Amino acid sequence: MNEKELQAGVQKMQQMVTPWHQSLQDPQTFQEKTLERLVHIYGQSEFGQSHHASTVGNYQDFQQKFPIKTYQDYQPAIQQVMEGNTSVLLNEAPVGWAITRGTTKGKYKFIPMTPTDLKMRVAAGRAVVNYALTSKRFDIFSGVNLNLNFPSRIGTIKAGDREIDYGYSSGIYTKYVSTKTPVNSVPAQDEIDALGGGKTMRDWEARFDLAYQKCLNKNVTLVGGVAPTTIQFGRYLKRAHKKYPKDFWNVIVMTLGSVPGINTRLAASLNALYGDAAIREIYGATEGMFGQQLDKNRAWSPNYDLFFFEIKIGDKVKPLFAMKPGEIGSLVVSTPVLARYEIGDLILAFKAPYFRTIGRKDWLTPFKYIWYEFSTLNLGRL
């Protein structure tokens, strides 16, 4: 890469993270703009019209006219979209469906992805791009990303007269980010998809063997994806090939998500397997990519420029940016697809703009978090 190409690449990367950085400096202004954009989208669907989206002029109006909903509340409308009745909930026809790895009453959650929504999922690349810019480690992009993600396509849904792919959000993020950033993922997501969507140990060993064979002679500089799978792959290499990932590759940074405690409970295991790589946490879900680690502080910072965030503490609801350090609440997100969606995660606020996901919404979660912090000697430190 010559100097001209490097400068062009740096400029493109800065364009990707600058709106995020600006929104962290002035979250209220950016959240007002984000809300206005989302309400305009809602107003183009039957759901938004039934909630009088056209009369929403501020946050208070939004609170009054759009009640907080869970997946169960949205499920009837989602089912109608799956049957081809797009306008019931969406302003655009879905281009794909993301499913959860967990279950809701024994069933997958299906979340439709619109073209607008899919473009926002490129935020999954902000973590590595931001790290490269702040550390000047542009050599990350001279290597490849070890792709250990779930399949992005495991089947199709018949919506009216259309057949639409569905798959796991982590694979979808990787597939899309690889086309929109300098990240080169190996194996290619299509190669992972070709192995099918099975979840048995044999299925995962097939994916791990594919990753090992494809990356064996590559310069792996980045590992991105699901943290527990990343640990499982490292243990698989030791079991199957008698070596750790750090014996094959010099990983610079790992951008990981899907579970709480990546920077605290899992950091020691990750570094033991992969070497002295920087860890940058991503906070995303099937419903969207909501934030990523800004710097060395072990917490994530919201994408205020993309999504609208609220926090529910007891029976009170307020903007996420209005949380005080030490407060814990249930996150409510608004995306181009779902308005005021209670995602089911408990969020702990630190000093602005830092937050930490501590687990699922359950009365035991804060106590478990305190125990993890005590047992790992973190004790609430950023």
N, C-alpha and C positions, 0 to 999 in steps of 0.2 A: 504494500500500500504506500503510494507516494504522498508527499505533503499535501498536495491539492485534494486528493481523495480523502485523506485523514480529516482535513478541515471541513470538507463537505459532510463527512460522517458525523463529526462532532456537532455541527450545526443542526443536523437532522435529529440527533439525540437530544440536544438542548430543547428543540421544539416539542419533544415528547414530554419532558419533565417540567418545563418552565410553567405551564398552567397549574400544575400540581403545587409547585413551590409557591407561586403567587397566591394560590387559594389557602395555603397554610398560614400566610402572613395576614390575610384578611378573610377569614372563613365566613363571616356574616354576609359580606357583599357577594361572595361567590355562591354561597348557599341560596341567597335570594335569586340570583340569576339562574341557578340550576333548577330551583323550584318553578320559576316562571317557564323555563323550557319544558320541564316534565309535565306541568299542568296543560300546556298547549298540546302535548302528545296525547294526554289522557282525554282531552276534549274531542278527539277524533274517533273515539270508540264509544260504543253503547254504554259501557261501564262508566266512563268519565262523564258522559252526557247525563246519565241517571243521577250522578252526584253533583251536577251543575258546575262542572269544571269552568265553564265560561264566565262564571261569576266570582271565581276565586281571584282575589286581588292581593292577598298577603298570606303570611303563615297562619294567622288566626283563622282566616276563612278556610284554609286547607284543613286545619285541624277539625273544624266544625262540620265540614261537608264530606270529608273522606275519613271514615272510621278506620282504626288500625285493624288489620286482618292477618290471619295465619294462613298456612297452606290449605288447611281444611276448609277455611272460608272461601278461598279462591278456587278450590278444586272443581266445583260445578262449572264455573266459567272456563277453566282450563280444559275440562272434558269437552265442552262445546267447541273450543278452538281445535282440539284434536279431531273432532268430527267434521271440521271444515268451516265452522262459523267464526271466522277470524275476527270480525268487527265487534263481537260480543265483548272482547277484552282488549284487542290490539288495534293499532292504527296501520299496521303493515302485516302482510302475510309472513308467518314464521319461515325462516330459512333452515332451521334445525331445532332440535330439542336436546336439552341437557338433562341428565338424570343424576340422582344422588347415588353415592356409594352406600349410604345408610338406608334405612327404611322408615316409612311413616305408616304405622299400623300394618306392618308386613308387606307394604308395597313401596315401589320406587316413587319418588317425587319427580314429576316431569315438569320442566320449566321451558316454555317456548323461547326461542331466540329470534329476534327480528334483525333486519339489517342494521338499524341504529344501535341496538343492543350489542350486536357482534362487534361493531367498530369500537365500542367502549371496552371490550374485553382485551384489547391490545395493551391496556394498562398493566396486564400481567408482566410486561417487559420493562416496566418502569424501575423495578428493583435493581436489575442488572445494569441497565443504562445509567441509572443514578450512581451506582457504585463505580462504574467505569469513569464517569465524568469527575466524581469527587476524588478518586484515587489516582486518576490518570493511567489506569490499567487498561489501555485500549488493546493490549495484547490478548485480552479475553476473546476478542472477536477473530483472532487469527487461529483459534482452536475451535472446538465443537462443544455443544451442550450434550451431556450424557442424558439421553431421553429415557426416563423410567416411568413415564406416565401411563395412565389407564387408556384404553382405546377411545378414540373420538367417534368411532362409528361401530355400533354393535347390532344395529337393526334398523328397521324403518317403521314409520307410522303412516297409515293411510288417512290423509285428511281430505275428505271430499274425493276429488279425482286425482289427488297428488300423493306421491310417496315421498316422505321426508325422513332424512336420517336422524337417528338419536344416538347419543353416546355420553361419555363421562366428561364433565366440564374441564378437568385437568388436561385431558387429551385435546379437547377443543381449543383451550387456551394456547397450548403449545403449537398446534397446527396453524392457528391464525397468527400468533406472534412471530413464528418463523418466516412468515411472508411479509411482515411489516417492520421488522427490526433486523439488525446485523446478526442475530443469533442463528446459528446453523445447528439444528438438532439432529443427532444421530443415536439410534436409528430414526429414519423418517417416520412421521406419525402414520403414514399409510402402511408402512411395513409392520408396525405394531397392530394396526387395525386388522391386517390380513390374518393375524393369529387368532382372531375371534375375541369374544367378550367374556370368556370363562373366568371364574374366580378361584379355582382350585389351586393347590400348591403346584400341580403339574403345569397348569396354565401359566402361573407366574414364573416357573423355572424356564419355560419356553421363551417368555419375554426376556428374562434375565440372560439367557444364553444368547439370544439375538443381540442384546445390547453389548454383551462381552465380545462376541465375534465381530460386530460392526465397529466397535471402538478400540479394539485391542491395539491396533497400530495407528490410532489417531491421537492427536494432541487434545486431550480433554481438559479444558480450562474452566468449564462451568458445569454445575449440576443443578438442574431446576426441576421442581415437581413436588411430590407428596413426601413429607418427611419420613413417615414410617416405612414407606416403600424404599426410600433411599438407604435406610439402615438395613432393611431386609436384603437388598442387593449386595451390600458390603459383606454381610454374613454369608450370603450364597457364594460369593467369590472365594472366601476363605474355605468354605466347606468343599466346593467343587474344584477349585484351582489352587488351593493352598496359599493364596496371597490376598492381601487387602487391596482395595482400590488405590490407596496411596503408593502401593508398590508398582502400579501400572502407570499412574498419571499424576501430574502436578496440578491439582485443582486450585484455581485462584479464588473462586467464590461459589457458594451454594445459595440459591434463592429457592426457599422451601415454604410450603404452606400445609394446610388441611387440619392441623391439630394445634392446641395450645402448648406453650412451653418449649417451643423449638430452640429458643435462645437460652433457656434455663435448664429444663430437665433433659433435653436431648443433645445439647451442644457437646458434652464430653464424649458421648458415643459417636457422634458425627465426626468429630475431629480425630478420634482414635482410628476410625475407619478410613477417612479421606485425607488426613493430614491437616496442616495448619491453614486451612482455607477460611476465608471470611464467611460468616453466616448472615444472610439477609432474609428476614422473614416477610412473607406475603400473607395478607389476610384476604382470602377470597372464598367464594362458595359457589354452589350451582347457580345461584341467582345473579352473581356478578363478581367483579374484582374490586374490592372496596378500599384497600389500602396496602401499603408496603413500608418496609423499614427505610427511614430517611438517612440514618447515619449509624454510628456505633451504639447509640442508645438502643437497648433491647426492647423495642416496642414498635408498633406500626403507626403510620400517620395517614389520615383519611384522604381519599380522592374527592375532596369537596367540589372540585370542578366538574365532576361527572355524575355523582349520586347525591341525593338529599338524605341526610342522616338525622335521626332523632333518638332519644334515649328515654326509656320508660323506667322510672324509679318509683316503686310502689304504685300508686294510682295517679302519679303525676308524669307528664311528658314534656320534654323540652328539647331544643336543638342539641345535638351531640357536642358542638363546640362550647356550649354553656355549662358543661360538666365541670365540677370542681375536683381537684386532685384528691384521690382517695374514694370518690364515689363509684358505686357499682350499679349498673342498670342493664336492662334488656334492650338490645339494639333493634331499631325500627328503620328499615331502608326503603327508599323510593327509587325505582329503576324505570326505564322506559316501558317495562312490561308490568310491574307490580307497584301499586301505590300504597304507601304506609304498611309495609310488609314486616311483621315481627318475625325475624329470622330464627330466633331461638337461642342466640348466643348472649352470654353475659360479658360485659365490657367494663374494664377498670380504667379509670382516668388517672393519668399522671399530669405533670405540668404540660401545658400546650406546646406542641401539637401531638403529644404522645398518648397512645392507648394500648392496652393489652387485652386480648381475648383470653378469658380465664376458663371457659368451658361452656357447656350447654346450660340452658335455663333450668335450674334445679336448686332447691334449698341447700343441698349438700355441697354444691360447687364452690362457694366461697371458702368453706372449711377445708375442702380438698386442696384448693389453691394455697391457702395459708400453710398447710402441711408440706406441700411440694416446695414452697419457698423456704420453709424452715429446714427441710431435709437436704436441700441443695445449697444451703447457706446463701441464698440470694436475698431473702428478707426484704422484698419490695424494691430492690435497687434497679434503676434503669441501666 
